[in-house]
Amino acid sequence: MSEAVSYGKYLKIEELLSLQQPRDKVEHDEMLFIVIHQVYELWFKVVIHEVDYCCRLLAASDAPRALHTLKRVLTILKVLVAQLDILETMTPTEFLTFRERLDSASGFQSDQFRALEFALGKKSRASVDRFGEGTRARTSLEARWEGATLWDAAMRYLAGEGYAVPEQTLGRDVTQNIEASGEVQAMLMEVYRNDPRNAELCERLVDLDEGIQEWRYRHVKMVERTIGMKQGTGGSAGSAYLRTTLNAPLFPDLWEIRSRL
């Protein structure tokens, strides 16, 4: 007879609670820092899981469930942003009590966040090359680098709905970032003017784009609030680099049409 599954065993609570391991005697605020970032990684895993599912739903022309899935992702993004409020309860002097222990560790090394960016269409070969050959992170990012994005899934879905999506868009090099297209914008304007159901899908993509931009902005402000303009951990440029990522939409065509509708 198999052993009954308990709450603790199902969720592997013992293993989970053993993962908060500071490099030395724990500073009070270090526990918060570790837990928050581990939770972020878990949420990144869920968001990637949901974005992949949304792509499969769009491939199956299941728009209602795709919309529901995007709503879940948007709700998770609100949680990600809200968690920054918790990090901001840590003052600069409190962070300094353990910052040197981070050594070369940096948020740049979050392969899951890079995987999420790749899934949404923002790709960088340098982000792949940052990880060693044969590692889990490198293998995952290589697959994402070569794979289609959520935008590609949305374009194929609209083509299946009978819209004149340009061939160069459907057959684009998916390793490149998404670029604005006048032809795509003309097609999207037709969707917005004549097809409320699919216009709603487009609006959820705008919400997703805006949600990611909000996360980036709040992340920059949290970093500036904590370390100012100092160099980031791991030798990164800190907030100076993070500011360059602001106001760069994932889906530029959906923003370009706003002034033309």
Secondary structure as GFF3:
##gff-version 3
##sequence-region A 1 261
A	DSSP	alpha_helix	7	10	.	.	.	ID=ss1
A	DSSP	alpha_helix	13	17	.	.	.	ID=ss2
A	DSSP	alpha_helix	28	59	.	.	.	ID=ss3
A	DSSP	alpha_helix	63	87	.	.	.	ID=ss4
A	DSSP	alpha_helix	92	96	.	.	.	ID=ss5
A	DSSP	three_ten_helix	99	102	.	.	.	ID=ss6
A	DSSP	three_ten_helix	107	109	.	.	.	ID=ss7
A	DSSP	alpha_helix	111	119	.	.	.	ID=ss8
A	DSSP	alpha_helix	125	129	.	.	.	ID=ss9
A	DSSP	alpha_helix	136	146	.	.	.	ID=ss10
A	DSSP	alpha_helix	150	160	.	.	.	ID=ss11
A	DSSP	alpha_helix	167	170	.	.	.	ID=ss12
A	DSSP	alpha_helix	182	194	.	.	.	ID=ss13
A	DSSP	alpha_helix	196	227	.	.	.	ID=ss14
A	DSSP	three_ten_helix	233	235	.	.	.	ID=ss15
A	DSSP	alpha_helix	239	244	.	.	.	ID=ss16
A	DSSP	alpha_helix	252	256	.	.	.	ID=ss17
A	DSSP	three_ten_helix	257	260	.	.	.	ID=ss18
###
